[in-house]
Amino acid sequence: METSKTKLGADHPSTLTSMASLALTWKAQDRQADALVLMQGCAQAQQRVLGPEHPNTLSTQAIIEDWSI
């Protein structure tokens, strides 16, 4: 993710995909709090860059809702 941020920029769609992937990895490693914070940041960036109705944004929001239960 950091490489993507450096090379492509923090708001590039590929960087946002890397961010979501890292959050999923952290969740699998029982780092729930870190994963949730990262996924929330990803969702905010996706809404700004991709728009609130973009499939990636909606998917990320659904994951956050699932994790928040």
Number of C-alpha atoms within 10 A of each C-alpha: 16 12 11 18 16 10 11 13 14 18 16 17 17 15 21 26 17 18 23 24 16 17 23 19 14 17 17 11 10 11 13 17 13 14 24 21 13 19 25 18 14 24 27 17 18 25 17 12 15 18 15 15 11 12 12 19 22 16 13 20 20 13 17 17 11 9 14 9 5
